[in-house]
Amino acid sequence: MTIRFCRSRLFMAGVVGCLLISSGCEALEQSGFIPESLLVNREEMARKENENRLRYLKEGDPEALRWLLGHRLYTGMPLAEVNRVLGQEGVEQVDDGWIKKQNARYRRSDTTYSWGPNSRGESVYLVFRGDQLVNFDPTEFR
């Protein structure tokens, strides 16, 4: 009985996932499928993202950059989206062997980009495989 219940819940989760992908979030928002509290939270997060991006770009605020890294980036994110979130184009690092040696999960074919420096002279280095951010843990920045 438990197995059938779990399969049923898994099936429903799949159905919900397919609905999200196929019908788009806007349609789900209008239908009332997504609770208003989640929509408000999403709007609040977008506002915070904007505020922190502007503080980082205008003042080089390291805490604003840290917030963006910890709350808006995730593994698998495309380079263009990382550039959008951080508000500037990453600079490809040709000599990135020192970064790749620090983590055995990086490949020689991965590409490293840097953003910064911030007001303390610190830069952030992120590694991409193809066009996707790899081995990134946002909790390191929270």
GIMOZI-V37822 format. One record per helix or strand of 3 or more residues. SS is the DSSP state (@ for helix, = for strand). FROM is the first residue (numbers start at 1). LEN is the number of residues. If there is no record, write none. Layout:
((SS & FROM & LEN) (SS & FROM & LEN))
This chain:
((@ & 2 & 30) (@ & 36 & 24) (@ & 62 & 10) (@ & 79 & 8) (= & 91 & 3) (@ & 97 & 4) (= & 111 & 6) (= & 123 & 7) (@ & 138 & 4))
